[in-house]
Amino acid sequence: MNLGAIAVGQRPLGTVYYGYTAQRRRAVMPHEINHSYKAVIFDMDGTVLDTLSELTHSLNHIFRLHQMPELPPQEVHLCLGYGYTGLIERAAPSVPADEQALLAEEFKQYYSAHCQGNTRPYDGVADMLAALRNGGYKTAIVSNKGQGAVSLLHDEFFRQLVDFSIGESPQYRKKPAPDMIEKALHLLNCRPEQAVYVGDSEVDKETADNAGLTSVLVTWGFRDSSFLESLHPDYLVHSCQELTHLFLPND
């Protein structure tokens, strides 16, 4: 069966990711997707939204203020997926931790006020989300981006397409901890085995494993295809059309 999506292997029981223990799941065959799941939860940056230009601009704005060397987009995208603090830690690893914390707070404030300029959904995302909702799936977004920016972008692009969007906030540990996914499952009234998590990075794969969800990784985001395949997600997809067909094979 050729869905374009690659059904890859499963992690063994007891595999540990960032201190959390993944649950064993049976292998999921493509024909089961349409019958077994009730909800599709998405990462935001690099999965449904192309935010690289805005994130690069905001990061370099802060770096210029502190007379630090700017980074090109091809370096910035490798630092993404870990939240604001994680971005600064990876983009400025030689800066002392207390200064990194200050940079992260400055970045958060600036980016939250400038997150909408050049950000757009990837081609096909709106149609894919509409098809999933029309097909009976519940949908949500869970991101390590701060809740302020997540709410702004949800309202601009996804208000009619996604049930809700959850971002980083003090009451939840960031991905790959399962906290935000568990909150989303509660709001969606779904069990882990009834949902999948769709993302574009190692953080998203680990998040799905830690929360006990089937993992789907997309290749149009911030990591390359060969790296994503090495993570052994349950599914690896290369276009929004493939992702739609994975859940709605008759579309």
C-alpha positions as CSV (number, residue, x, y, z in Angstrom):
1,M,0.0,0.0,0.0
2,N,1.6,3.3,-1.1
3,L,0.5,6.2,1.0
4,G,3.7,8.1,0.6
5,A,3.7,8.0,4.4
6,I,6.3,5.5,5.7
7,A,5.2,3.2,8.5
8,V,8.3,2.8,10.5
9,G,9.0,0.6,13.5
10,Q,8.1,0.9,17.2
11,R,10.2,1.8,20.2
12,P,10.6,-1.0,22.8
13,L,8.9,-0.8,26.2
14,G,10.9,1.1,28.7
15,T,12.8,3.3,26.3
16,V,13.6,6.5,28.1
17,Y,13.4,10.0,26.6
18,Y,14.5,13.0,28.7
19,G,13.6,11.1,31.8
20,Y,10.2,9.9,30.8
21,T,9.3,6.3,30.0
22,A,7.6,5.6,26.6
23,Q,4.7,3.2,26.5
24,R,4.7,0.2,24.2
25,R,2.3,0.5,21.4
26,R,1.3,-2.2,18.8
27,A,2.4,-1.6,15.3
28,V,-0.1,0.7,13.5
29,M,-0.9,-0.3,9.9
30,P,-2.0,2.4,7.4
31,H,-5.6,1.0,7.0
32,E,-6.1,1.3,10.8
33,I,-5.6,5.1,10.8
34,N,-9.1,5.8,9.5
35,H,-10.8,3.7,12.1
36,S,-8.8,3.9,15.3
37,Y,-8.2,7.6,16.0
38,K,-10.4,10.4,17.0
39,A,-8.0,13.3,17.3
40,V,-5.0,14.7,15.5
41,I,-2.7,17.0,17.5
42,F,-0.2,19.2,15.7
43,D,3.0,21.0,16.6
44,M,3.0,24.6,15.4
45,D,6.4,25.8,14.2
46,G,7.7,23.8,11.2
47,T,4.6,21.7,11.1
48,V,1.5,23.9,10.3
49,L,3.3,27.3,10.2
50,D,6.4,28.5,8.5
51,T,7.8,30.7,11.2
52,L,11.5,30.6,10.3
53,S,11.8,34.1,8.9
54,E,10.1,35.8,11.8
55,L,12.0,33.7,14.4
56,T,15.3,34.5,12.7
57,H,14.5,38.2,12.5
58,S,13.6,38.4,16.2
59,L,16.6,36.4,17.3
60,N,19.0,38.5,15.3
61,H,17.3,41.7,16.5
62,I,18.1,40.7,20.1
63,F,21.6,39.6,19.1
64,R,22.3,43.0,17.5
65,L,21.2,44.8,20.6
66,H,23.9,42.9,22.5
67,Q,26.5,43.2,19.8
68,M,26.4,39.5,19.2
69,P,27.0,37.8,15.8
70,E,23.8,37.2,13.8
71,L,22.8,33.7,12.6
72,P,21.5,32.8,9.2
73,P,18.2,30.9,8.9
74,Q,19.9,27.6,8.1
75,E,21.5,27.7,11.5
76,V,18.5,29.1,13.4
77,H,16.2,26.3,12.2
78,L,18.4,23.7,13.9
79,C,17.9,25.5,17.2
80,L,14.1,25.4,17.1
81,G,11.7,23.2,18.8
82,Y,12.8,23.6,22.4
83,G,11.0,26.8,23.4
84,Y,12.4,30.3,23.8
85,T,15.0,29.3,26.5
86,G,16.1,26.3,24.5
87,L,16.5,28.5,21.3
88,I,18.8,30.9,23.1
89,E,20.8,28.0,24.7
90,R,21.4,26.5,21.3
91,A,21.9,29.7,19.4
92,A,24.3,31.2,22.0
93,P,25.9,28.3,23.8
94,S,28.9,30.2,25.0
95,V,26.9,32.8,26.9
96,P,26.6,32.3,30.6
97,A,23.3,30.8,31.8
98,D,22.1,33.9,33.6
99,E,22.6,36.0,30.5
100,Q,20.9,33.4,28.4
101,A,17.9,33.7,30.6
102,L,17.8,37.5,30.1
103,L,18.2,37.1,26.3
104,A,15.3,34.5,26.3
105,E,13.1,37.0,28.1
106,E,14.0,39.8,25.7
107,F,13.4,37.5,22.8
108,K,10.0,36.4,24.1
109,Q,8.9,40.0,24.5
110,Y,10.1,41.1,21.1
111,Y,8.9,38.0,19.2
112,S,5.5,38.1,20.8
113,A,5.0,41.6,19.5
114,H,6.3,40.7,16.0
115,C,5.3,37.1,15.4
116,Q,2.7,37.8,12.6
117,G,4.6,39.7,9.9
118,N,6.0,37.0,7.6
119,T,4.5,33.9,9.2
120,R,2.2,31.8,7.0
121,P,0.8,28.3,7.0
122,Y,2.6,25.9,4.8
123,D,1.0,25.2,1.4
124,G,-1.9,22.8,1.8
125,V,-2.2,23.1,5.6
126,A,-5.5,24.9,5.6
127,D,-7.1,22.4,3.2
128,M,-5.7,19.5,5.2
129,L,-7.0,20.8,8.5
130,A,-10.4,21.5,6.9
131,A,-10.5,18.0,5.5
132,L,-9.7,16.4,8.9
133,R,-12.4,18.3,10.6
134,N,-14.9,17.6,7.9
135,G,-13.9,13.9,8.2
136,G,-14.9,13.9,11.9
137,Y,-11.5,14.3,13.5
138,K,-10.9,16.6,16.5
139,T,-7.8,18.8,16.0
140,A,-5.6,20.8,18.3
141,I,-2.1,22.4,18.4
142,V,0.5,21.9,21.1
143,S,3.6,24.0,20.9
144,N,6.7,25.0,22.9
145,K,6.1,28.6,21.7
146,G,4.9,30.9,24.4
147,Q,1.1,31.0,24.9
148,G,0.9,34.7,23.9
149,A,2.3,34.2,20.4
150,V,0.4,30.9,20.0
151,S,-2.9,32.5,20.8
152,L,-2.2,35.3,18.3
153,L,-1.3,32.9,15.5
154,H,-4.2,30.6,16.3
155,D,-6.7,33.5,16.0
156,E,-5.1,34.7,12.8
157,F,-4.8,31.4,11.0
158,F,-6.6,28.5,12.7
159,R,-9.7,29.8,14.5
160,Q,-12.0,28.0,12.1
161,L,-9.8,25.0,11.6
162,V,-8.5,23.8,15.0
163,D,-10.4,23.3,18.2
164,F,-7.7,25.1,20.4
165,S,-4.0,25.8,20.6
166,I,-1.8,25.3,23.7
167,G,1.5,27.0,24.2
168,E,4.2,27.2,26.8
169,S,3.0,28.5,30.2
170,P,4.2,28.1,33.8
171,Q,1.7,25.4,34.7
172,Y,3.0,22.9,32.2
173,R,6.4,21.5,31.6
174,K,7.6,22.0,28.0
175,K,7.8,19.3,25.4
176,P,9.1,16.6,25.4
177,A,7.4,16.3,28.8
178,P,3.8,15.0,28.2
179,D,2.0,17.7,30.2
180,M,0.6,19.8,27.4
181,I,-0.4,16.7,25.4
182,E,-2.2,15.4,28.4
183,K,-4.0,18.7,28.8
184,A,-5.0,18.6,25.1
185,L,-6.3,15.0,25.5
186,H,-8.4,16.0,28.4
187,L,-9.9,18.9,26.5
188,L,-10.5,16.6,23.5
189,N,-12.0,13.9,25.7
190,C,-9.6,11.3,24.1
191,R,-7.4,8.6,25.5
192,P,-3.8,8.5,24.3
193,E,-4.4,5.5,22.0
194,Q,-7.2,7.6,20.3
195,A,-4.8,10.4,19.2
196,V,-1.7,11.0,17.1
197,Y,0.9,13.8,17.4
198,V,2.2,15.4,14.2
199,G,5.4,17.3,14.3
200,D,8.7,18.0,12.5
201,S,11.5,17.3,15.0
202,E,13.1,15.0,17.6
203,V,11.3,16.9,20.3
204,D,7.9,16.0,18.7
205,K,8.8,12.4,18.4
206,E,9.9,12.2,22.0
207,T,6.8,14.1,23.1
208,A,4.5,11.5,21.3
209,D,6.4,8.7,22.9
210,N,6.3,10.2,26.4
211,A,2.5,10.8,26.1
212,G,1.8,7.4,24.6
213,L,0.6,8.7,21.2
214,T,1.3,7.5,17.7
215,S,4.0,9.7,16.1
216,V,3.8,11.3,12.7
217,L,6.7,13.4,11.5
218,V,6.6,15.7,8.4
219,T,9.5,16.5,6.2
220,W,8.7,20.1,5.2
221,G,9.7,21.6,8.5
222,F,12.9,22.3,10.4
223,R,14.6,19.0,10.2
224,D,15.7,17.0,7.1
225,S,14.1,13.8,6.0
226,S,17.0,11.5,6.6
227,F,17.4,12.7,10.2
228,L,13.6,12.3,10.8
229,E,13.7,8.8,9.4
230,S,16.5,7.9,11.8
231,L,14.2,8.7,14.7
232,H,11.9,5.8,13.7
233,P,8.5,7.6,13.9
234,D,5.4,5.6,13.3
235,Y,4.8,7.5,10.1
236,L,6.9,9.9,8.0
237,V,5.0,12.0,5.5
238,H,6.2,14.4,2.8
239,S,3.2,16.5,2.0
240,C,-0.1,17.7,3.4
241,Q,-1.9,15.6,0.8
242,E,-0.1,12.5,2.0
243,L,-1.1,13.3,5.6
244,T,-4.7,13.9,4.6
245,H,-4.8,10.6,2.8
246,L,-3.3,8.8,5.8
247,F,-6.4,9.6,7.8
248,L,-8.9,9.9,5.0
249,P,-7.8,7.4,2.4
250,N,-10.9,8.0,0.2
251,D,-10.1,11.7,-0.2
